[in-house]
Amino acid sequence: MSSSLAALGGKKVREKSFPAWPHYDETEREALNRVLDSRNWWANHGVEVKEFEKEWSGYTGAKGSFAVTNGTHTLEVIFLALDIGDGDEVIVADWSFLATIGAILTVNAIPKIVDVDPLTGTIDVSQAEAAIGPKTRAIVCVHVAGSMSDMDALTALCKKHGIALIEDSAHAHGSRWKGEHAGTIGDAGSFSFQASKLMTSGEGGVITTKREDLIPMFKSFINCGRGEGIWYYRHLRLGGNYRLSEWQGAILRAQLKRFPDQQKNRGNNANWLNSEIAKIPGFTPQGRYAGCTEQGNYCYVVEVDSTLLSGATRDQIRHALLAEGIPLTTSYPPLHKLEMFKDPSGLAPRLRGEVTKIRYNEQSFPVTDHLAANTLWFNTAVLMGTRDDANSVLQSIAKISEHAAQVAKIDAPSW
């Protein structure tokens, strides 16, 4: 191992790139040509989106799957189908992307933010229970980096209080709880196919559900409020145009064909890294509950402890790892710290009333604050290759740990 950090002029641990993402081959090229030649580029007249929905249900075990424009819209449509809106309260974990809370606000419901579990970064069930009130209609649990929320406890909690459980599974393609796929355990699940996700069509999303009563509502809200088997220009409710295109449906069918093999490879590499990185002082891989029998690993998350690394900060460590040739980023900011909450005008003109009076940025969520400031999010590409590829991540972390005192002197501004 080199005694000098690459960030300070030493030799990199890794010179070559990790596997390129997104991955594609002739399967996608043929799929696009198939749509082109069909002249049915619109999902209502085509077959690709419909077939993808069936195939996704087959893979996940969902009773119904519904492809839409993006992962944000999946959540919006779920709220619409559950009749969650003006003045209703929805409990949500603080550690997530804007879309999770943005969809709640878009339907004019009121988010109630709670802190997360330090082991997994997923919603703290005890705090979620404490936040339930007479206006609470649902809990949104986020499976962070594919590590699943405590689905046994959340299912029991929601059943006890008669509220819906929505799974934000944007990170959880391939994640399973006691063998059941993410997004099929609660009332509805939301997946994203944005460019960085484990399956991608650039943009896109899919809703999953086990509730047959919600199926006609999802179909209608996605397709301009229409109903099945009636005149095309009858609109039964105020829906939207959330339809996915045939081009994306065809790409996703190709992506899904190779996904199980990719998932197995990622899982093997992640599990190996978990066991090896845990041996290095100052670095702790993201945990998972025992019920999470398989983790999708949208990214690979590691927590750093600066007190064991000569005071080196997360950002200094990230800078040093980038210099060693390892692709990674940092986490989302906590939801309560988003700039739109600092000035109520950031929520206008869509929102009025009670929600603009809540000072989310003044609330305290110490676990989320800690994780957001002290975790490294390695790109999924580091898990996509061979064991040797994954080993270069381990070697780089070991090198940082060995030379932590030098890392602590690096000029690395935080984002």
C-alpha positions, 0 to 999 in steps of 0.5 A: 500500500502506498504511504502517500495519499493521491490527494497529496501527490501519491499514487492512486489506488485505482486508475481504471473506471468502474463499470459504466452506468447506465448499463445497456446493450443490444437488447435496449437498441432492439427494443427502441427499434421495435417501438419505432417500427410499431408506430405505437409510441403512446402507451394507450395504443402500445404494448410495451408499458403494459407488458412492463407492468405485468413483468414488474408485478411478476418480479415483485409479486405485486397484485398491480403495477402502474408505470408513470412519468417519474418517481415523484409522480408515483407518490402524488398519484398514491396520495390521490388514490388514497384521497389524502389531501387538504389538511390531512397529515402524513408522517415522513422520515427526515432523511430523504430526497425532496420528492418524498415531502414534496409530493405530500405538499403538492396534494396540500397535505401537511408533512409531520417530520420525524427522526430516523433510526441510527442503524439503518437511517430509516424511519424511527418507528417509536417517533412515528407512533408518537407523531400520530394524531387525529388528522394522520392519514398515512406514514411514508417509510423510505428504504434508504439505499435499499436498507428497508424500514422495519416493516413488521413494526410499521405494518402493525402500527398502521393497522392499529391506527387505521392509517395507510403505509406507503413505501418510498422504494426509490432506492429499493429495487431488489430489496426484500423483507422476509422474502417479500419485495419492497413496495408490496408490503404496505398499501402502496409502493413507489419506485423511481427509474431516474438516471441514477437508479438501479433500473433506469429509463432516464426518467420514469417510475412505477406504483405497486400495490397489494390492494385490489380496490386501489387498482382502478383508482391508480389507472384513472388518476394516471390517465386523465381521470378516465375509466375503463370500458367507457367513452374515451372523453368521459373524465370521472375525476380530476386526474392528470397525464402521468403516462409513461411513453412506449420508449421508456416501457421498452427500455425498462423491459430490457433493464428488468431482464438482466436485473436479477443477475445484477442484483445478485452481483451487487448484493454479494459485493456489498455483503463482502464489503460490509464484513471487511470495512467493519474491521477498519477503525473509523468506518461503519457500513450502513446497518439493516434490520434482520428482516431485510433479507436482501438489500438493493443498494441504490448506493453503498453507504458508510458512516465515518467517525472523525474521532477515530480518524485524527479529526478528519471530516467526512468531506476531507475523507470524501475528497481523499477517496475521490483522489484515489479513483473511487466515485462517491458523493454525500447524502441528501440534506435533512428535509427540515433544512431545505431552503424552501422551509426557511421562507414560507414564500418558497411554498407559494403559490400551490400551498396556503394555510397551516403548512406555511406556518410550520417552522420545519427548519427550527425543529430538531432531528439529531440522528438525521443531522448526524447521518447527513453530515457523516456518511459517504454514499458510494456510487452503485458502480463500485458494486457492479463489477468483480470482487477485485473492483470492490476490493479497490474500495476497501483498499482506499478506505484502509489507506485513508484510515492509515493516513488519517492525520494527513487527510485531516490537513486536506482543504476540502470545502463542504457542499 
